[in-house]
Amino acid sequence: ENMTARNYTTNGFFWFGEEGDELVGYRGSYLTAVDNWVYGIYAFGSVDGLFEHSYASGSWDSGFYIGQCDPCNAVITDVLSEYNGLGYSGTNSSKEIYIVNSEWRFNHAGVVPNSLDSEALPPVNNVYVGGNYIHHNGASKDLAPYRTAPWSAHGNGVVLAGAEDSTVEKNLIVNNPSSGVMVVSNIDANLWPSRDNVVRDNEILGSGR
């Protein structure tokens, strides 16, 4: 808590466990991650976690990331993520994961739970995205770093990519030049369809498509 990480060549803050040997119990509070190359604030193979009151910008993959956990039992709340490839990315991070009461702006895309074969435990499922302000994602290349995967989600507020049984509700989603909320299959070594998701009670304004 109460730390700044700037200009690291991989990640700003990183909690790490492995499948079958997860890191149990983590918290990042009042963290600032700026211009760290891959991820800003990152938990992998880690469960029972909390990210709160924190800021991330300038990472080509994502400002905040939780990956490869099931059940994750994790909360992200009261954070600001801007000028990243993705504001939030969660590959194969499932069950009891809450992304709430935060602001996601000026990223290539805002909040992107996703399924991929590059990590264990697909598909991503049972993610809750609620009470967020998600706006003006679709940053230009000169404002936010990116690589191919984040760029493929460019201009979307929320993307459920190969997600199951997840909920997007009670968000204010404004001026994302592609879509406010996109629900789409994801193709990696396998095809991961999105199914049985719920999108309700959001206010979505100014979407391009």
C-alpha positions as CSV (number, residue, x, y, z in Angstrom):
1,E,0.0,0.0,0.0
2,N,0.9,3.6,-0.6
3,M,3.5,2.9,-3.2
4,T,4.3,4.0,-6.8
5,A,5.9,1.8,-9.5
6,R,7.0,3.6,-12.6
7,N,8.9,2.6,-15.8
8,Y,9.4,-1.1,-15.1
9,T,10.0,-3.3,-18.2
10,T,7.4,-5.9,-17.2
11,N,5.0,-5.2,-14.3
12,G,4.5,-2.5,-11.7
13,F,3.0,-4.7,-8.9
14,F,2.8,-8.5,-9.3
15,W,1.3,-11.3,-7.1
16,F,2.1,-14.7,-8.4
17,G,1.0,-18.3,-7.8
18,E,0.6,-21.4,-9.9
19,E,-2.1,-23.9,-10.7
20,G,-2.4,-26.1,-7.6
21,D,-0.1,-23.9,-5.6
22,E,-2.1,-20.6,-5.6
23,L,-1.0,-17.5,-3.6
24,V,-3.8,-17.2,-1.1
25,G,-4.7,-13.7,0.3
26,Y,-3.4,-10.5,-1.3
27,R,-4.3,-6.8,-1.1
28,G,-3.1,-3.8,-3.1
29,S,-4.3,-0.4,-1.7
30,Y,-3.4,3.1,-2.7
31,L,-1.0,1.9,-5.4
32,T,0.0,4.0,-8.4
33,A,1.4,2.2,-11.5
34,V,2.6,4.4,-14.4
35,D,4.3,3.4,-17.6
36,N,5.1,-0.1,-16.7
37,W,5.5,-2.0,-19.9
38,V,3.2,-5.0,-19.7
39,Y,0.9,-4.8,-16.7
40,G,0.3,-2.1,-14.0
41,I,-1.2,-4.0,-11.1
42,Y,-1.3,-7.7,-11.7
43,A,-2.4,-10.9,-9.8
44,F,-1.8,-14.3,-11.4
45,G,-2.7,-17.7,-9.9
46,S,-3.8,-15.9,-6.8
47,V,-7.0,-16.0,-4.8
48,D,-8.8,-14.2,-2.0
49,G,-7.7,-10.7,-3.2
50,L,-8.5,-7.1,-3.2
51,F,-7.4,-4.1,-5.4
52,E,-8.7,-0.8,-4.1
53,H,-8.1,2.9,-4.2
54,S,-5.5,2.6,-6.9
55,Y,-4.4,4.0,-10.3
56,A,-2.9,2.5,-13.4
57,S,-1.9,4.0,-16.7
58,G,0.6,3.4,-19.6
59,S,0.7,-0.4,-19.9
60,W,0.3,-2.0,-23.3
61,D,-1.6,-5.0,-22.0
62,S,-3.7,-3.8,-19.1
63,G,-3.7,-1.5,-16.1
64,F,-5.3,-4.0,-13.8
65,Y,-5.2,-7.8,-14.5
66,I,-6.4,-10.9,-12.6
67,G,-5.6,-14.2,-14.4
68,Q,-5.8,-17.9,-14.0
69,C,-7.9,-18.5,-10.9
70,D,-11.1,-20.4,-10.2
71,P,-12.6,-19.5,-7.8
72,C,-10.8,-16.2,-7.6
73,N,-12.7,-14.6,-4.7
74,A,-11.4,-11.2,-5.7
75,V,-12.7,-7.6,-5.8
76,I,-11.5,-4.6,-7.7
77,T,-13.1,-1.4,-6.4
78,D,-12.5,2.4,-6.4
79,V,-9.7,2.3,-9.0
80,L,-9.0,4.5,-12.0
81,S,-7.5,2.9,-15.1
82,E,-6.6,5.0,-18.2
83,Y,-4.3,5.2,-21.2
84,N,-3.6,1.4,-21.2
85,G,-4.2,-1.2,-23.9
86,L,-7.0,-2.6,-21.7
87,G,-8.3,-1.0,-18.6
88,Y,-8.9,-4.4,-17.1
89,S,-8.1,-7.8,-18.5
90,G,-9.0,-11.1,-16.8
91,T,-7.9,-14.2,-18.7
92,N,-9.5,-17.4,-17.2
93,S,-10.3,-15.6,-13.9
94,S,-13.6,-16.9,-12.7
95,K,-16.1,-17.1,-9.8
96,E,-16.7,-14.6,-7.2
97,I,-14.8,-11.9,-9.0
98,Y,-16.3,-8.4,-8.7
99,I,-15.2,-5.4,-10.8
100,V,-17.2,-2.6,-9.2
101,N,-17.4,1.2,-8.4
102,S,-14.5,2.2,-10.6
103,E,-13.6,4.3,-13.6
104,W,-12.2,3.0,-16.9
105,R,-11.4,5.6,-19.5
106,F,-9.1,6.5,-22.4
107,N,-7.9,2.9,-22.8
108,H,-8.1,1.1,-26.1
109,A,-10.9,-0.9,-24.5
110,G,-12.3,-0.8,-21.0
111,V,-13.1,-4.0,-19.1
112,V,-12.3,-7.3,-20.9
113,P,-12.9,-10.7,-19.1
114,N,-11.7,-13.3,-21.6
115,S,-10.9,-17.0,-22.3
116,L,-7.7,-18.1,-23.8
117,D,-5.7,-21.3,-24.1
118,S,-2.4,-19.5,-23.2
119,E,-3.4,-19.9,-19.5
120,A,-4.9,-22.7,-17.5
121,L,-8.6,-22.9,-16.3
122,P,-10.6,-21.7,-19.3
123,P,-13.3,-20.6,-19.8
124,V,-13.8,-17.4,-17.9
125,N,-17.1,-17.5,-16.0
126,N,-19.1,-15.9,-13.2
127,V,-17.6,-12.4,-13.4
128,Y,-19.6,-9.4,-12.1
129,V,-19.1,-5.9,-13.6
130,G,-21.3,-3.4,-11.9
131,G,-21.5,0.2,-10.8
132,N,-18.7,1.4,-13.0
133,Y,-18.2,4.5,-15.1
134,I,-16.7,3.2,-18.4
135,H,-16.2,6.0,-20.9
136,H,-14.2,7.3,-23.9
137,N,-12.3,4.0,-24.5
138,G,-10.8,3.9,-27.9
139,A,-7.6,5.9,-27.3
140,S,-5.4,6.7,-30.2
141,K,-2.1,5.0,-30.6
142,D,-0.1,8.0,-29.6
143,L,-2.0,8.3,-26.2
144,A,-1.9,4.6,-25.1
145,P,0.5,1.8,-25.8
146,Y,-0.9,-1.4,-27.3
147,R,-0.2,-4.7,-29.0
148,T,-2.3,-6.9,-31.2
149,A,-4.6,-8.4,-28.6
150,P,-5.6,-5.2,-26.9
151,W,-6.0,-3.5,-30.2
152,S,-8.5,-6.1,-31.3
153,A,-10.9,-4.9,-28.6
154,H,-10.4,-1.2,-29.6
155,G,-13.2,1.2,-28.9
156,N,-15.4,-1.0,-26.7
157,G,-16.5,-0.3,-23.1
158,V,-17.0,-3.9,-21.9
159,V,-16.1,-7.0,-23.9
160,L,-17.2,-10.4,-22.7
161,A,-14.9,-12.5,-24.9
162,G,-15.6,-16.2,-24.5
163,A,-17.3,-15.6,-21.2
164,E,-20.0,-17.6,-19.5
165,D,-22.5,-16.9,-16.7
166,S,-21.3,-13.3,-16.2
167,T,-23.2,-10.2,-15.4
168,V,-22.8,-6.6,-16.6
169,E,-25.3,-4.3,-14.8
170,K,-25.8,-0.8,-13.4
171,N,-22.9,0.7,-15.2
172,L,-22.7,4.1,-16.9
173,I,-21.1,3.4,-20.3
174,V,-20.5,6.5,-22.4
175,N,-18.8,7.4,-25.7
176,N,-17.0,4.2,-26.6
177,P,-16.7,4.5,-30.4
178,S,-17.3,0.8,-31.2
179,S,-19.7,-0.7,-28.7
180,G,-20.8,0.0,-25.2
181,V,-21.0,-3.8,-24.4
182,M,-19.8,-6.5,-26.8
183,V,-20.5,-10.2,-26.2
184,V,-18.4,-12.2,-28.5
185,S,-16.7,-15.6,-28.9
186,N,-13.0,-15.8,-28.6
187,I,-10.7,-17.9,-30.8
188,D,-7.4,-19.2,-29.6
189,A,-6.3,-22.9,-30.1
190,N,-10.0,-23.6,-29.2
191,L,-13.1,-21.6,-29.9
192,W,-14.5,-20.2,-26.7
193,P,-18.2,-19.1,-27.1
194,S,-19.9,-16.6,-24.9
195,R,-23.1,-17.9,-23.4
196,D,-25.6,-17.5,-20.5
197,N,-24.4,-14.0,-19.7
198,V,-26.7,-11.2,-18.4
199,V,-26.5,-7.5,-19.5
200,R,-29.1,-5.3,-17.8
201,D,-29.9,-2.0,-16.2
202,N,-26.9,-0.2,-17.7
203,E,-27.1,3.3,-19.2
204,I,-25.3,3.2,-22.5
205,L,-24.8,6.4,-24.5
206,G,-22.8,7.5,-27.5
207,S,-21.7,4.1,-28.8
208,G,-20.4,4.2,-32.4
209,R,-22.0,1.0,-33.5
